[in-house]
Amino acid sequence: MPKMKSHSGAKKRFKATSGGTKIKRASQNKNHILNKKSRERKRKLRQGDYVASGQDRMIRALIGKGGKSN
């Protein structure tokens, strides 16, 4: 059986923390139609966040960091 390939799009969007316990992600809604969003809202969108616990296992499988969460 061949090796599993990691998802190329997911590799670019998600990254495991150094301890491997959480998955980091960037905020969405920061690419276009920015003139109707407030300055404060755009500033908060610069900050990253962690993947929700319900999605954690699926994202780990996509990026090849083991499908089981700790």
C-alpha positions as CSV (number, residue, x, y, z in Angstrom):
1,M,0.0,0.0,0.0
2,P,1.4,3.4,-0.9
3,K,2.2,6.1,1.6
4,M,-0.6,8.7,2.4
5,K,0.0,12.1,0.9
6,S,-0.6,15.2,2.9
7,H,-3.0,17.8,1.5
8,S,-1.0,20.5,-0.2
9,G,-3.6,23.3,0.5
10,A,-3.8,22.3,4.2
11,K,0.0,22.3,4.5
12,K,0.0,25.9,3.6
13,R,-2.8,27.0,5.9
14,F,-2.1,25.0,9.1
15,K,0.9,24.3,11.3
16,A,1.3,22.3,14.5
17,T,2.7,24.0,17.5
18,S,6.2,23.0,18.7
19,G,4.8,20.7,21.4
20,G,2.4,19.2,18.8
21,T,-0.7,19.6,21.1
22,K,-2.5,22.3,19.0
23,I,-2.8,23.3,15.4
24,K,-2.3,27.0,14.5
25,R,-4.4,28.8,11.8
26,A,-4.8,32.3,10.4
27,S,-8.0,34.3,10.6
28,Q,-10.4,34.4,7.7
29,N,-12.1,37.4,6.0
30,K,-8.9,39.5,5.6
31,N,-8.4,39.3,1.8
32,H,-10.9,41.6,0.1
33,I,-13.9,43.9,0.7
34,L,-11.9,45.6,3.5
35,N,-13.4,49.1,3.2
36,K,-16.6,48.1,5.0
37,K,-14.8,46.5,7.9
38,S,-13.8,48.6,10.8
39,R,-10.1,49.4,11.6
40,E,-10.5,47.5,14.9
41,R,-12.0,44.5,13.2
42,K,-9.2,44.3,10.6
43,R,-6.6,44.7,13.4
44,K,-8.1,41.8,15.3
45,L,-8.1,39.6,12.1
46,R,-4.3,39.9,11.9
47,Q,-4.1,37.7,15.0
48,G,-4.0,33.9,14.5
49,D,-5.9,31.3,16.4
50,Y,-6.0,27.6,17.1
51,V,-8.1,25.1,15.3
52,A,-11.3,24.1,17.2
53,S,-11.1,20.8,19.1
54,G,-13.8,19.2,16.9
55,Q,-11.8,19.9,13.7
56,D,-8.4,19.0,15.2
57,R,-8.3,15.3,14.3
58,M,-9.4,16.0,10.6
59,I,-6.8,18.7,10.1
60,R,-4.0,16.5,11.6
61,A,-4.8,13.8,9.1
62,L,-4.7,16.3,6.2
63,I,-1.3,17.8,7.2
64,G,0.2,14.4,8.1
65,K,0.8,14.9,11.8
66,G,-1.2,11.9,12.9
67,G,-4.9,11.6,12.9
68,K,-5.3,11.1,16.6
69,S,-5.4,14.1,18.9
70,N,-3.8,14.1,22.4
